[in-house]
Amino acid sequence: MSVAADPVASVRVRLPDQLQRLARLEREVTVAVAGAVTQRSVLGALERQFPALRGTIRDHAGVRRPKVRIFACNEDISHDPVDAPLPAAIVRGEEPLFVLGAISGG
């Protein structure tokens, strides 16, 4: 009896300039995500594949940093539950997940 493996999605992630420079990456990277494709699973795959990004998007407890925003299909999903499924267009690789640094000032 064979057991089916979890499906693996190739998720495109667009990074802000400062993270590209830090990790010496291109603007867009692709990460393999097994199982459910959520903010948590994508960011976990990103940090595993590119260790220089650990602690930059999320703190070491896994909480998104306050000045970072996550967008999927032109929607700010930063405050959505981290285990909510991402849109199908992200899962299929048709659209990238955007990681952006928030701008603040006064």
Phi, psi and omega in degrees: 000125180261148179254129180288135178283155175301141177294148179246126178257143173262106185257129177275136179231127175261132185249151176288160184309313185297325178284327175299314180294316181303313184265000181054055182240167171284171180300323181236135176236163176239132178238147177269126181238118178270141178079211183296135179263105183229171174305313182301313184289323179291313180294325175297315178297320179298314180291325178291318183285328182230081186304336179297341180273352180300130178084359181265316180269319177238153174285180185288351174268358178091011180265132180302136178292144187298332182266015179246136177239146179242129180238137175229123178053047177066016178244134175284113181251016184305324184258006175288158175303135185293344179256010176287139179299140176280159181303151182303324180297328176288313181300320181281353181081011179284329180232146176274157169271127182262133171249120183233147172275129179287148178257130178224165179161184182210000000 
